[in-house]
């Protein structure tokens, strides 16, 4: 538990633009989550200290008290609710995309049936691809999508550029940024095909921190700060308008 006067320590994996990444010119940590974290801490009367870690270590760092929260685009998944609670702050979903020069081969999502599609195995995307494939490929007499699990979204893009897969999947909130930064490199295929929340993860035993973050985010939504930060980073299409905990609307709202 955080003592009075201590900073809020947040775990982050800085490789997920525009949520969190390193400024190429300065090496400083920047992004939507970074600015939101600073605003949440300020609203709570504290400062924030970022602790860079690997994705695999984030939940253990939270459980052992090395960090107070995880603010790093983590998906609010039911299987994680046994150990953590999520203050949901973004709504998003997976979307297919491919290289620009191959876009003509995929005029629609069903053109992916029988093809190799990469997605981070750290997310719910592989299971969601498999479910979409079962519904829209297999049940329609088409071959299933071959799901290729990767070590992250950057690895999925690398495999796509190397020609090892035909397409990849990324969250809509980060894919939109990727397409804007590399407009001649990739093309999206269809629309988002599932829905999920990203949440600020807090250990279930830390009720005080849950209240602190919940109150701070509610205030930032109400006074427009949250919306302004989202607009700056091109995230306006993915913001929440009411607070939810573990995918359920907070009773306080």
C-alpha positions in Angstrom: 0.0 0.0 0.0 1.2 3.5 -0.9 2.1 5.7 2.1 1.1 9.4 2.2 3.6 11.4 0.2 5.0 8.5 -1.8 4.6 8.5 -5.6 2.3 6.1 -7.4 4.5 3.5 -9.0 3.2 2.3 -12.3 4.4 -0.6 -14.4 4.8 0.1 -18.1 6.1 -1.6 -21.2 7.1 1.3 -23.5 6.6 -0.3 -26.9 2.9 0.3 -27.6 2.5 3.7 -29.4 0.5 5.9 -29.0 -0.1 4.6 -25.5 3.5 4.4 -24.2 6.7 4.6 -26.2 10.1 6.3 -26.2 10.5 9.6 -28.0 13.1 8.7 -30.7 14.8 12.1 -30.4 15.0 12.4 -26.6 14.5 8.8 -25.3 11.9 10.1 -22.9 8.7 8.1 -22.1 5.7 9.6 -23.9 2.2 8.7 -24.9 -1.4 8.7 -23.9 -1.0 6.5 -20.9 2.0 8.5 -19.8 0.1 11.8 -19.8 -3.0 10.2 -18.3 -0.9 8.7 -15.5 0.6 12.0 -14.7 -2.9 13.6 -14.6 -4.3 10.8 -12.4 -1.5 11.2 -9.9 -1.8 15.0 -9.8 -5.6 14.7 -9.2 -4.8 12.3 -6.3 -2.3 14.7 -4.9 0.7 12.6 -5.7 3.3 12.1 -8.4 3.8 9.1 -10.7 7.0 7.1 -11.1 7.2 4.7 -14.0 8.9 1.4 -13.7 9.7 -0.2 -17.0 9.3 -4.0 -17.1 8.4 -6.8 -19.4 4.8 -7.8 -20.0 5.4 -11.2 -18.4 6.6 -9.5 -15.1 3.9 -6.9 -14.7 1.3 -8.9 -12.8 3.9 -10.4 -10.4 5.3 -6.9 -9.8 1.8 -5.8 -8.8 1.2 -8.8 -6.6 4.5 -8.3 -4.7 4.0 -4.6 -4.2 6.8 -3.5 -6.4 4.3 -1.3 -8.3 1.0 0.1 -7.3 -0.7 0.0 -10.6 -0.2 -1.3 -14.2 -0.9 1.5 -16.7 0.2 0.0 -20.0 -2.7 -0.8 -22.3 -3.4 -4.1 -20.5 -6.6 -5.9 -21.7 -9.3 -6.3 -19.1 -9.7 -10.1 -19.4 -11.9 -12.2 -17.1 -9.1 -14.7 -16.4 -7.1 -11.9 -14.7 -9.9 -10.9 -12.3 -8.9 -13.4 -9.7 -5.9 -11.4 -8.8 -6.5 -7.9 -10.1 -9.3 -5.4 -10.6 -9.4 -3.1 -13.7 -10.4 0.5 -13.8 -11.4 0.5 -17.5 -10.2 3.5 -19.4 -10.3 2.6 -23.1 -12.6 0.6 -25.3 -11.1 -1.2 -28.3 -10.9 -4.3 -30.3 -8.8 -6.3 -32.7 -8.6 -5.4 -36.4 -6.9 -7.2 -39.4 -4.3 -5.3 -41.5 -1.8 -6.2 -44.2 1.0 -4.6 -46.2 -0.1 -1.8 -48.6 1.2 -3.7 -51.6 -0.9 -6.8 -50.7 -4.1 -4.9 -49.9 -5.8 -5.8 -53.2 -5.6 -9.5 -52.3 -7.8 -8.8 -49.3 -10.9 -6.9 -50.4 -12.8 -8.2 -47.4 -12.2 -10.1 -44.2 -13.3 -13.4 -45.5 -10.4 -13.3 -48.0 -8.2 -14.1 -44.9 -9.7 -17.6 -44.6 -7.0 -20.1 -45.1 -4.2 -17.5 -44.7 -1.6 -17.0 -42.0 -2.4 -14.2 -39.6 -0.1 -13.0 -36.8 -1.1 -11.6 -33.4 0.5 -11.2 -30.0 0.0 -14.3 -27.9 0.0 -12.0 -24.8 -3.4 -10.7 -25.8 -6.9 -12.1 -26.4 -6.4 -11.6 -30.1 -5.4 -15.2 -31.1 -8.5 -16.6 -29.4 -10.7 -13.9 -31.0 -9.2 -14.6 -34.4 -9.9 -18.3 -34.0 -13.5 -17.5 -33.0 -14.0 -15.2 -35.9 -12.5 -17.8 -38.2 -14.9 -20.5 -36.9 -17.9 -18.3 -37.4 -17.0 -16.8 -40.8 -14.7 -19.3 -42.4 -15.2 -22.8 -41.2 -19.0 -22.6 -40.8 -19.2 -21.1 -44.3 -17.2 -24.0 -45.8 -14.0 -22.0 -46.1 -10.6 -23.1 -44.7 -9.8 -21.7 -41.2 -7.3 -18.8 -40.6 -3.9 -20.1 -39.4 -3.2 -18.1 -36.3 0.5 -17.4 -35.7 1.2 -16.3 -32.1 4.0 -13.7 -31.7 5.9 -12.1 -28.9 4.1 -8.8 -29.3 2.6 -6.5 -31.9 6.1 -5.3 -33.1 7.0 -9.0 -33.7 3.7 -9.4 -35.7 4.6 -6.5 -37.9 8.1 -7.8 -38.4 6.8 -11.2 -39.6 4.4 -9.4 -41.9 7.2 -7.4 -43.5 9.3 -10.5 -43.8 6.5 -12.3 -45.7 6.1 -15.0 -43.1 2.4 -14.2 -42.6 -0.3 -12.7 -44.9 -1.8 -10.3 -42.4 -1.7 -9.3 -38.7 -4.0 -8.2 -36.0 -3.6 -5.2 -33.7 -5.8 -3.3 -31.3 -7.8 -0.5 -33.1 -6.4 2.2 -30.9 -2.8 1.5 -31.8 -3.5 0.5 -35.4 -5.0 3.9 -36.1 -1.8 5.5 -34.9 0.4 3.1 -36.8 -1.5 3.8 -40.1 -1.1 7.6 -39.5 2.6 7.3 -38.9 3.3 5.0 -41.8 0.5 5.8 -44.3 2.2 4.0 -47.2 3.2 0.9 -45.3 -0.1 -0.8 -44.2 -3.8 -1.1 -45.0 -6.5 -2.1 -42.6 -8.9 -5.0 -43.6 -12.5 -4.6 -42.7 -13.5 -3.4 -39.2 -12.8 -4.4 -35.6 -14.3 -7.8 -35.1 -14.5 -8.0 -31.3 -14.7 -5.7 -28.3 -12.8 -5.3 -25.1 -11.7 -2.8 -22.5 -8.2 -1.8 -21.6 -7.8 -1.2 -17.9 -5.6 0.2 -15.1 -4.8 -2.9 -13.1 -4.8 -2.8 -9.3 -4.2 -5.7 -6.9 -7.4 -7.0 -5.4 -6.0 -6.5 -1.9 -5.4 -2.7 -2.4 -8.9 -1.2 -2.0 -7.4 2.2 -1.1 -5.6 2.4 -4.4 -8.7 1.3 -6.3 -10.7 4.1 -4.7 -7.9 6.6 -5.4 -7.6 5.8 -9.1 -11.4 5.5 -9.5 -12.0 8.9 -8.0 -9.2 10.5 -10.0 -10.3 9.1 -13.3 -13.9 10.0 -12.6 -12.8 13.6 -12.0 -10.7 13.7 -15.2 -13.6 12.5 -17.3 -15.9 15.0 -15.7 -13.7 18.1 -16.2 -12.6 17.2 -19.7 -8.9 16.5 -19.0 -9.2 12.9 -20.1 -10.9 13.8 -23.3 -8.3 16.5 -24.1 -5.4 14.0 -23.5 -7.1 11.5 -25.8 -7.6 14.0 -28.5 -4.0 15.0 -28.5 -3.0 11.4 -29.1 -5.7 10.6 -31.7 -7.6 8.4 -29.2 -11.0 10.1 -29.2 -12.7 7.2 -30.9 -11.7 4.8 -28.1 -12.5 6.7 -24.8 -15.0 5.7 -22.2 -17.8 8.0 -21.2 -18.6 6.3 -17.9 -16.4 4.5 -15.4 -16.4 0.7 -15.4 -14.7 -1.7 -13.1 -13.9 -5.2 -14.6 -16.1 -4.4 -17.5 -19.1 -3.5 -15.3 -20.4 0.0 -14.7 -19.3 1.4 -11.4 -22.2 1.8 -8.9 -20.8 5.3 -8.1 -21.6 6.5 -11.6 
